[in-house]
Amino acid sequence: MSGQRVDAKVVMLGKECVGKTSLVERYVHNRFLIGPYQNTIGAAFVAKPIQVEDKVITLGIWDTAGSERYEAMSRMYYRGAKAAIVCYDLTDCWSFARAKFWVTELQKSEEQCRIYLCGTKGDLIEGNRSLRKVDYHDAQDYADEIKAQLFETSSKTGRNVDELFLKVAEDYYNSTSFQLMTEEKGVDLAQKKSSYFYCCHH
């Protein structure tokens, strides 16, 4: 792996082709790659530092495969995660059902993992409202039910992408686990370079 210390493990979950990789690309490299992505196999890892008040939090982001045949592998990657960004495509109602599946899985096995619900491809519905298949109020009601934050994003335009990851870092900064890490263990949170590492990614 990269060797860079990670403060908070963050896992990306959701149906294949919902745009998890595009979301990470926009956040880490501030770019949107035109053309179809090849599906992630296993997971891709990237560590990126982010400033929160007087500290620098390094998020270790695992972009997992969305295909159902890789479910068991995805469970391995989200073990011990402090946060999960569960993605669904705003133009695909089935992807929202799969998002609920992953939330249920997390609630059963990772009770301490904070969940962020993320609707992707917002630029598509901005251009054509009829393409929206997941109602905002339905998603917000579900987010309230599971005590999650809801973000509607666009990797193409960058809408709400930085805000999403900043919220993840801020919540971790304010969490008990962060306080224990800094006060009891005295971990140095000096900013380091970001790095990209792919695991089983083609």
C-alpha positions as CSV (number, residue, x, y, z in Angstrom):
1,M,0.0,0.0,0.0
2,S,1.1,3.6,-0.1
3,G,2.6,3.7,3.4
4,Q,0.7,7.0,4.2
5,R,-0.9,7.0,7.5
6,V,-4.7,7.3,7.4
7,D,-6.8,8.9,10.1
8,A,-10.3,7.8,9.0
9,K,-11.2,4.9,6.7
10,V,-14.0,5.8,4.3
11,V,-15.7,3.3,2.0
12,M,-17.6,4.0,-1.2
13,L,-20.6,1.6,-1.6
14,G,-23.3,1.3,-4.2
15,K,-24.5,-0.4,-7.4
16,E,-22.1,-0.7,-10.3
17,C,-22.1,2.3,-12.7
18,V,-23.6,4.7,-10.1
19,G,-20.5,6.9,-10.3
20,K,-18.5,6.0,-7.3
21,T,-15.2,6.2,-9.1
22,S,-16.1,9.5,-10.8
23,L,-16.9,10.9,-7.4
24,V,-13.5,10.0,-6.1
25,E,-11.8,11.3,-9.2
26,R,-13.5,14.6,-8.9
27,Y,-12.7,15.0,-5.2
28,V,-9.1,13.8,-5.3
29,H,-8.0,15.1,-8.8
30,N,-10.6,17.7,-9.5
31,R,-11.4,16.1,-12.9
32,F,-14.1,14.4,-14.7
33,L,-13.0,11.8,-17.2
34,I,-15.1,11.6,-20.4
35,G,-16.1,8.2,-21.7
36,P,-17.1,4.9,-20.0
37,Y,-15.2,3.7,-17.0
38,Q,-14.2,0.1,-16.8
39,N,-15.9,-1.5,-13.8
40,T,-13.8,-1.6,-10.6
41,I,-12.7,-5.1,-9.6
42,G,-12.0,-5.4,-5.9
43,A,-11.3,-1.9,-4.8
44,A,-9.2,1.2,-5.5
45,F,-7.6,3.1,-2.6
46,V,-6.6,6.8,-2.3
47,A,-5.5,8.8,0.7
48,K,-6.1,12.5,0.8
49,P,-5.5,15.0,3.5
50,I,-8.2,17.7,4.2
51,Q,-8.0,20.7,6.5
52,V,-10.5,20.8,9.3
53,E,-10.1,23.9,11.6
54,D,-6.6,23.6,13.1
55,K,-6.0,19.9,12.1
56,V,-5.4,18.0,8.9
57,I,-7.4,14.8,8.6
58,T,-6.2,12.2,6.1
59,L,-9.2,10.3,4.6
60,G,-8.4,6.8,3.4
61,I,-11.0,6.2,0.7
62,W,-11.8,2.7,-0.6
63,D,-13.7,2.8,-3.9
64,T,-15.3,-0.7,-4.0
65,A,-16.7,-2.8,-6.8
66,G,-20.4,-2.4,-7.3
67,S,-21.2,-5.6,-9.1
68,E,-23.2,-8.1,-7.0
69,R,-20.7,-10.8,-7.6
70,Y,-18.1,-8.8,-5.5
71,E,-20.4,-8.3,-2.5
72,A,-18.3,-10.5,-0.2
73,M,-15.2,-8.7,-1.2
74,S,-16.8,-5.3,-0.5
75,R,-17.6,-6.5,3.0
76,M,-13.9,-7.1,3.5
77,Y,-13.1,-3.5,2.5
78,Y,-15.7,-1.8,4.6
79,R,-14.6,-3.6,7.8
80,G,-13.6,-1.0,10.4
81,A,-14.6,2.0,8.3
82,K,-15.4,5.2,10.2
83,A,-17.6,6.4,7.4
84,A,-19.5,5.0,4.4
85,I,-20.6,7.0,1.4
86,V,-23.5,4.9,0.0
87,C,-24.2,6.0,-3.6
88,Y,-27.2,5.8,-5.9
89,D,-27.8,7.2,-9.3
90,L,-30.6,9.8,-9.3
91,T,-31.8,8.5,-12.7
92,D,-31.9,4.8,-11.6
93,C,-34.5,3.8,-9.0
94,W,-33.0,0.3,-8.7
95,S,-29.7,1.8,-7.6
96,F,-31.6,3.4,-4.7
97,A,-32.9,0.0,-3.6
98,R,-29.3,-1.3,-3.7
99,A,-28.2,1.6,-1.6
100,K,-30.7,0.5,1.0
101,F,-29.2,-3.0,0.8
102,W,-25.8,-1.7,1.7
103,V,-27.1,0.4,4.5
104,T,-28.7,-2.7,6.0
105,E,-25.4,-4.5,5.7
106,L,-23.5,-1.8,7.4
107,Q,-26.1,-1.5,10.2
108,K,-25.7,-5.2,10.9
109,S,-21.9,-5.4,10.9
110,E,-20.5,-1.9,11.4
111,E,-22.6,-0.1,13.9
112,Q,-20.0,2.6,14.6
113,C,-19.8,3.5,10.9
114,R,-21.4,6.8,10.0
115,I,-23.5,6.7,6.8
116,Y,-23.7,9.4,4.1
117,L,-26.3,8.9,1.4
118,C,-25.2,10.3,-1.9
119,G,-27.3,10.8,-5.0
120,T,-25.0,11.0,-8.1
121,K,-25.3,12.4,-11.7
122,G,-27.2,15.5,-10.6
123,D,-26.1,17.2,-13.8
124,L,-28.3,14.8,-15.8
125,I,-31.5,15.8,-14.0
126,E,-30.6,19.5,-14.1
127,G,-30.8,19.3,-17.9
128,N,-34.0,17.2,-17.9
129,R,-36.1,16.8,-14.8
130,S,-38.0,13.9,-16.3
131,L,-34.8,11.8,-15.9
132,R,-35.1,11.9,-12.1
133,K,-36.2,8.5,-10.8
134,V,-35.4,9.0,-7.1
135,D,-37.5,11.6,-5.5
136,Y,-35.5,14.0,-3.3
137,H,-38.1,13.9,-0.4
138,D,-38.2,10.1,-0.4
139,A,-34.4,10.0,-0.2
140,Q,-34.4,12.7,2.6
141,D,-37.1,10.7,4.5
142,Y,-34.9,7.6,4.3
143,A,-31.8,9.5,5.3
144,D,-33.7,10.8,8.3
145,E,-34.8,7.3,9.2
146,I,-31.3,5.9,9.2
147,K,-29.8,9.1,10.7
148,A,-27.6,9.8,7.7
149,Q,-26.6,13.0,5.8
150,L,-28.0,13.3,2.3
151,F,-26.1,14.9,-0.6
152,E,-27.1,15.2,-4.2
153,T,-23.9,15.5,-6.3
154,S,-22.5,15.8,-9.8
155,S,-19.0,14.6,-10.5
156,K,-19.2,16.3,-13.9
157,T,-19.8,19.8,-12.5
158,G,-18.3,19.2,-9.0
159,R,-21.6,20.1,-7.3
160,N,-21.5,19.2,-3.6
161,V,-18.5,16.8,-4.0
162,D,-16.1,18.8,-1.8
163,E,-18.9,19.5,0.6
164,L,-19.6,15.8,1.0
165,F,-16.0,14.8,1.9
166,L,-15.5,17.9,4.0
167,K,-18.6,16.9,6.1
168,V,-17.1,13.4,6.5
169,A,-13.9,14.9,7.8
170,E,-15.6,17.4,10.0
171,D,-17.8,14.6,11.6
172,Y,-14.7,12.5,12.2
173,Y,-12.9,15.5,13.7
174,N,-15.8,16.0,16.1
175,S,-16.1,12.3,16.9
176,T,-15.0,10.5,20.1
177,S,-12.6,8.3,18.2
178,F,-10.7,11.3,16.9
179,Q,-10.5,12.8,20.4
180,L,-9.1,9.6,21.8
181,M,-6.6,9.3,19.0
182,T,-5.2,12.8,19.4
183,E,-5.4,13.1,23.2
184,E,-4.4,9.6,24.3
185,K,-2.0,8.6,21.5
186,G,-0.7,12.0,20.5
187,V,-0.8,11.3,16.7
188,D,0.9,13.8,14.5
189,L,-1.6,15.1,12.0
190,A,0.8,17.1,9.8
191,Q,-0.3,17.2,6.2
192,K,1.3,14.8,3.8
193,K,1.0,14.2,0.1
194,S,-2.0,12.4,-1.3
195,S,-1.4,9.1,-3.0
196,Y,-3.3,6.7,-5.2
197,F,-3.2,2.9,-4.9
198,Y,-5.3,0.5,-6.9
199,C,-6.1,-3.0,-5.6
200,C,-7.3,-5.4,-8.2
201,H,-8.5,-2.5,-10.5
202,H,-8.5,-2.9,-14.2
